[in-house]
Amino acid sequence: MVKNNIKKIIQERKISELELSEAIFVSYQSVNRWCNNKYQPNMDYAFSICEYLKVPIQEMFVYKKAE
């Protein structure tokens, strides 16, 4: 199972979900779902998020083995 740290990182950087959504050209709702780990962004958006936030993809996304 893949989890992300989007919410944590944008909070640390004082960036809103709306600001991130506008920066990578997706809806606010999509970013909100990603921040709450309801869904994960596709690879294109994952790389766009990491590029915008200047975070390595390994720091943004974490694989946790299902129990």
Secondary structure, DSSP 8 states (H G I E B T S, - for coil): -EEE-HHHHHHHTT--HHHHHHHHT--HHHHHHHHTTSS---HHHHHHHHHHHT--HHHHEEE----
